[in-house]
């Protein structure tokens, strides 16, 4: 008898994603912090999630999914399952340090700077980062900077100008800032900030169409 549930893994995305839902959906979603999912997979994340969205065919997870949806206490079952597959590796510690450096606004670290700080060969660092994050360090830095700018602007209730956001988040100039926003949202920043809303304890940005 085949598995009745399906599992979808979301990887990196650098373009807007439009979601259209009709009717009721019985779904459980797990949102991991960057690098978090690696602790629960037997494969490299880049191996199983090279695209924005793809099915995940692991028999272990599919069987667990079937049991999850027939369980009376889904939360407890999910917690027990995740603990049973959890693993910790030394390489995760270095990669978490790399993420912190790439995400910071205090200094504009280059990828080479981060590799040096971790005492890693540049090519080795790039290879390991891509293996675990399914994107290059430079792509991750670009997305992290966009998210930081987005959060800063929205949480300021419109007080901060685009110019202040530009330099606060290490964009070269406002033209570059606008180009980056257009690439990632298909809109200019002024229009984008008029249309978006915060959901999920003010941590998720949505545009309701």
N, C-alpha and C positions, 0 to 999 in steps of 0.2 A: 504494500500500500504506500503510495507516494506521500510526500509532505504536503499538507494543505495550506501552510502559511508561506509567505514569501518574505525575504529580507532584502532591503535595499541599502546600499552603502553610499553615502554622499562624500565625494572627495573635494578637491579644490574647485573653486569657481571664480572667474575674473570678469564675468558679465552678469547682468541682471537676470534673475530667475522669476518667471511669472507662474503663479500657482492658481489653478482654477479647480474648485471643488464642487461636486454636486452630490447631495445625499449624505447619509451617515457612513462613516468609515470606522471600523474597529481596528485601531492602530496603537502601537506603543512605539514611542520615539525616545532614543537615548542620545543626549547631546553631550559629547565629550569635549573637554578643553583640548587645545592643541597638544598633540603627542599622547593624550590620554588613552585613545583607542588602542595604541600599540601594546599596552599592557594586557590586553584581552584577546589578542590575535596570535595565531601561530605563524602567520605569514607576514611578510613586510607589507606595510600599508600601501606603498606604491604599487605593489604587485596585485593587490585585490581592489584598489580604488584609483586607477589612473585617470578616470574621467569624473565629471561632476556627479553623475548618478549612474549606478550599475547594480545589478543583482548580486547578492552574495550567496554562493552556493555551498558553503561549508555544511556538511551533514550534521556536525556537532551543534551548530547554531540553529539549523532548520529543525532538528529534533527538539531542541530547547524551545523554539518558537511554538511548535505544536503543543507542547506541554504548558507553556505560558498561557496560551489562550483558552486552555481547558482548566486552568488552575483557579481555585476559589480565592486565593490571595496572590494576585499577580505580582505585587510589589515585593513580597517576601520571596517568591520563587525567583524573580529576576535578580534580586540581591544575592541569593544563594548561588545562582548560576554564575554570575559575574565573579564572585569570590572564588569559585571553583576553577575558573580559567585564568585568574589574575596571575601575572608574573612580573617580577622587577628585574631590570638589567642595569648594569653600570653605565652603559652607553646612553640610557635615558637621562641620567643626571647631567651629563655634558650637553645633551641636546636641549634640556630645559634652560640651562645657562645661556645657550645660543639664542633661544627664543626671547629671553628677557632682554638680551642686548639688542636684538633686532627690533623689539617692540618699544624701546625707550625713546622718549622725546628729548631727554637730557643731552644726549650726544648723537650725532648722525654717524653711527658706525657703518663702515663698509663691510661687505662679506669677508674681505681679506682681514680686516681688523678683528672681526669675531673669531675667525679661524686662529689668528695669532693669540688672542686672549685665551683660547681653549688649548693652546699648544698642539694644534692639529695641522697637518699638511692641508693646503688649500683644496686640492682636488679630493682628498679623502673626506674632508668636512662636507664639501658639496655633495659627494656621492652618498654619504651616510644621512645627511639631512633630507635629501630627495627620497631616499629609501623609506624613511620614517614619516615624512610629512606629505609625500606625493606632490611636492612642488619644490622649486629651487629656493635657496635662501633669499635671492633677490626678489622673487615673486612674493615670498612670504613677507618680506620687509615692506613691499609696496602695499599689500593688502592690510597689514597691521597699521601702517601709517594712515591709510584711508579710514580704517575703523576708529583709530584714535581721534582723527580730525572730526569724524562724524559724531562721535560721542561728546566731544568737547563742545561742538557747536550746538547740538540739540539740548544738552544739559545746561547750557548757559541761557536757555529761554530766549535765544535770538539776540542776546546782548553783545556777544562777540561778533566782530565784523569778519568778512571773508579774508581781509588782509591780515588781521591778527592771527586767524587760524592758519593761514598760509605759512607764516614765519614761525609760529609756535610749533608746528609739526614738520619743520625742516623741508618744506617745498621750496624750490629755487625761487619761484616768483608766482604771482597770482595766475598768470597764463598757464603755467605748468599745472598748478592746482586744479584749474578749471578743466584742462585736458584729461587729467586723471579721473576726475569725477564723471566726466562724460563717458570715458571708457568703461567705468564700473557701474554706472547707473543709467546711461543713455539720456541723461538730462544735464542741464547746467546746474550748478550748486544752488542758486537762488530759488529756482523752481522746485528742485528736489526737496529742499528744507521746508518749503511751504506744504508739501504733500505728504510727508512721512509722519508716522506716529510711533511711539514707544509702547511695546507690549512686554509681557513676561517680566514683571518687576523692573521695568525700564532698561532691560538688557537686550531686547530684540527690536530691530527697526523694521517696520512694515510700511509699505505704501498700499493703501486700500483703494482699489480701482472701482 
